Amino acid sequence: EVQLQASGGGLVEAGGSVRLSCEASGFDSDDYAVAWFRQAPGKEREGVAFISGDARKYYTESVKGRFFISSDNAKNTVYLRMNSLEPEDTAVYYCAADLARKFRDDIRWRKYYAWHYWGQGTLVTVSS
């Protein structure tokens, strides 16, 4: 069973940086992808960043150039480095995992219902 453990959230001032971590276990192959989603109060959960075992990376438009997703396979951990944070980035951030072959392009990964495995959320609050 795949399990995901997200951590790293907290309170940060606008313009600051935070790094989230998603530690994974239970993968039975290398053919997995991981994504970060976020959900602000009253809003739908949205895909923020995606990374796959074949090194594909995708970002939602609002975070391009500010957020960076990476992985450390030795630690089975995916990171989301968030720079130049804005109050609009305030949300609960979740990591999700599933077979990479389900996501062939920069479209389907953005849908939260396409993902099978989820970690618990970690709250990021950006103060103005």
C-alpha positions in Angstrom: 0.0 0.0 0.0 1.3 3.4 -1.0 1.6 5.8 1.8 2.5 9.5 1.7 3.6 11.8 4.5 3.5 15.5 3.8 5.3 18.0 6.0 6.9 21.5 6.0 4.0 23.9 6.1 3.8 26.9 8.4 3.4 30.6 8.6 5.6 32.7 6.3 5.6 36.4 5.3 4.8 37.4 1.8 8.0 37.2 -0.3 9.4 34.4 1.8 10.1 30.8 1.0 9.0 27.4 2.2 9.9 23.9 1.3 7.4 21.1 1.5 8.3 17.4 1.7 6.4 14.4 0.7 7.9 11.1 1.9 6.5 8.1 0.0 6.6 4.4 0.8 5.1 1.3 -0.8 5.8 1.9 -4.4 6.2 -1.4 -6.2 7.8 0.0 -9.3 9.5 3.1 -10.6 6.6 4.1 -12.8 5.0 6.5 -10.3 4.3 10.2 -10.5 3.8 12.6 -7.6 1.9 15.9 -7.6 1.3 18.7 -5.2 -2.2 20.1 -4.9 -3.5 22.9 -2.8 -6.9 23.8 -1.5 -7.9 27.2 -0.2 -11.1 27.7 1.8 -14.1 27.6 -0.4 -12.1 26.6 -3.5 -11.6 23.4 -5.4 -8.4 21.5 -4.9 -6.0 22.5 -7.7 -2.9 20.9 -9.1 0.2 22.9 -8.4 3.1 20.8 -9.6 3.8 17.4 -11.1 6.9 15.2 -11.3 7.3 11.7 -12.8 10.0 9.1 -12.8 10.9 9.9 -16.4 11.7 13.5 -15.3 8.6 15.2 -16.6 7.7 18.3 -14.6 4.6 20.4 -15.0 3.3 23.5 -13.1 0.2 25.4 -12.9 0.6 28.8 -14.5 0.3 30.9 -11.3 3.4 29.3 -9.7 5.7 29.0 -12.7 9.0 30.6 -11.9 8.3 30.6 -8.2 7.7 27.0 -7.2 10.0 24.1 -8.1 9.3 20.4 -7.7 12.1 17.9 -7.2 12.7 14.4 -6.0 15.3 12.5 -4.0 14.9 8.9 -5.0 17.3 7.7 -2.3 15.0 9.2 0.3 11.8 8.4 -1.5 10.9 12.1 -1.1 9.4 14.7 -3.3 9.9 18.4 -2.5 8.1 21.5 -3.4 10.2 24.6 -3.0 8.0 27.7 -2.9 9.6 31.1 -3.4 8.2 34.6 -3.6 5.2 33.5 -1.7 2.0 35.6 -2.0 -1.0 35.7 0.3 -2.9 34.0 -2.5 -0.7 30.9 -2.0 -2.3 30.3 1.4 -3.9 26.9 1.4 -3.6 23.4 2.6 -1.1 21.6 0.5 -1.4 17.9 -0.3 0.8 15.5 -2.1 -0.7 12.7 -4.3 0.8 9.7 -6.1 -0.3 7.3 -8.8 1.0 5.4 -11.8 2.9 7.8 -14.1 1.4 6.2 -17.2 -2.0 7.6 -16.3 -0.7 11.1 -17.0 0.6 11.3 -20.5 0.4 15.1 -20.9 0.1 18.4 -19.1 -3.7 18.1 -18.6 -5.0 15.1 -16.6 -2.6 15.5 -13.7 -4.3 18.7 -12.7 -7.5 16.9 -11.8 -7.6 15.8 -8.2 -10.0 13.0 -8.9 -7.5 11.4 -11.2 -5.1 10.5 -8.3 -5.5 7.5 -6.1 -3.1 8.0 -3.2 -3.1 11.0 -1.0 -1.0 12.3 1.9 -2.5 14.4 4.7 -2.5 18.1 4.1 0.0 20.6 5.4 -1.1 24.2 5.9 0.9 27.1 4.4 -0.2 30.5 5.6 1.3 33.5 3.9 0.9 36.8 5.7 0.8 40.1 3.9 
